């Protein structure tokens, strides 16, 4: 089993907290408590949505160089999590960026 990074563990924990907070708000709303449950429901859903979109905003690194239309940007950095060099490629047509693992280690 692959080891999860601290950021992923925190993301899972926060998502669970957001969903529990939302469920508690729903339970209180069903019980008839005015006001506060709706604040809990909305804030829990906002937090859950933020975590979901943050996870999909950052693209994972790929192993193979992209095909035609992709040019290296000149950006190269050492990924602190994997200790591997990463080269950034850019597609001028779509504006998309890809992060390619170089498999070189320090």
Rosetta blueprint (number, residue, H / E / L):
1 X L
2 X L
3 X L
4 X L
5 X L
6 X H
7 X H
8 X H
9 X H
10 X H
11 X H
12 X H
13 X H
14 X H
15 X H
16 X H
17 X H
18 X H
19 X H
20 X H
21 X H
22 X H
23 X H
24 X H
25 X H
26 X H
27 X H
28 X H
29 X H
30 X H
31 X L
32 X L
33 X L
34 X L
35 X L
36 X H
37 X H
38 X H
39 X H
40 X H
41 X H
42 X H
43 X H
44 X H
45 X H
46 X H
47 X H
48 X H
49 X H
50 X H
51 X H
52 X H
53 X H
54 X H
55 X H
56 X H
57 X H
58 X L
59 X L
60 X L
61 X L
62 X E
63 X L
64 X L
65 X L
66 X L
67 X L
68 X L
69 X L
70 X E
71 X E
72 X E
73 X E
74 X E
75 X E
76 X E
77 X E
78 X E
79 X E
80 X L
81 X L
82 X L
83 X L
84 X E
85 X E
86 X E
87 X E
88 X E
89 X E
90 X E
91 X E
92 X L
93 X L
94 X L
95 X L
96 X L
97 X E
98 X E
99 X E
100 X E
101 X E
102 X E
103 X E
104 X E
105 X E
106 X L
